[in-house]
């Protein structure tokens, strides 16, 4: 009897089904996994529709939680009808203005961050010269110096681009620096024994290994970039997604604000996924070596 | 001076390496002829890798002379190839690109493109030598440990270095693969005849691979006494040439083989076995030593 005990224990364990949702050992089956993903979204939409309907029953001209048809109207006006005053299709001109600012600001900070990170990581002299300084700069809250940027660069495009640059550049630099430092010393010595010059080590051996990391850190920095974009547009601008949201806030135009926010989310998701795809297809070795 | 500094491929005389008062290498004298496969073995922490880094140019002697082909070698460059235990390969390049990396790094943007076909042909030649021609479009992470080390060897050989340094290259491999790689390296050596400087902590591997074995050890004594101020570093305590006969792993089972290993283990690896500097077993015909006064005082 005693000898059989462990066996029956194993059987018991095997007979016991793994939990499908709750606990450390949960293994949700595939169908359930999709369902779980959808649940929070469905709940949010349902809650909104219910609340909106409730408010409209009491006050048909409620502005706080507009109905879907009201939002659709607002989208139609913004996306397809020319603005009477400016002659532009507002949603697209706003999107273009914002994307230009983010693109230039984040693009510049990616390029500068890459070069500076490489030099900090590889050249001890530059590291001594600049690392403490970069650390100092990275701690300054970018929004705290926004007034300075407006005073120095004016309220036009430049100040907004500089804010985005300033908000993302120190983080990208430090990220690149840390991953350059993580590259084993052996790789550099190896390249030198293959006859590489110092220049070739930096740009032909280390840089190609860092590019996918750069794409990753740009993905992460999209969040802060949006924050700084909308903050600067809210304060002084004549176009842009953030500008529009803060403009129509005065008229409680939730029917415009909500679609604009969803539009920003859609743009962000698309960019993130495109960058993810680039890494997956162009830098398969990077994903394989990422621990 | 003894003339060896001009005729040897690698020449060290009175080389010391001291890290902040801690002597690691203590008066190393060594002359290595071209075409040898030198194995350097010793107890862990004795400074084998330090000596390798000196030859590589990654670090420099605190004092003493180190020459490669009669010249001061300087920072790492293409006179010396290196194969590490790990991280020898560039993870972002395919096997083929890893092998062509050397020649390509020496060419400009346009030359590289002009000579592309030539470079690939040369790389294929080396990949065939290391029996990896069919894997040349894979990335390093897709290869097994033994295959990766073979790529690393091809990657180094394509530069035709004067000396190929290997730092515990097979240390991370499982025993079967390790033995295969030892055989493979010997066959390649017999075919090409390159000079190899092979560092390992595995005595059996050292005796099996080497045409000359060096034992570096801190377990010895000399006339400097044992007062507190005396800090000895490692010296070469054993230096013999080894018969490179039919290279089959079966020699490892022969009694002579295990007898030799037992002998070397006693001389270099046992802390209690303290040989005097003047009695070191340095029988290789290129072996020489410059013993300084305080270490050996016949009076």
Interface residues (C-beta under 8 A of the other chain):
Chain A: X184 X186 X187 X189 X190 X191 X192 X193 X194 X195 X196 X197 X200 X204 X205 X208 X209 X283 X284 X285 X286 X288 X289
Chain B: X56 X58 X75 X76 X77 X78 X80 X81 X82 X84 X86 X87 X88 X90 X91 X92 X101 X102 X105 X106 X139 X140 X141 X142 X155 X156 X159 X161
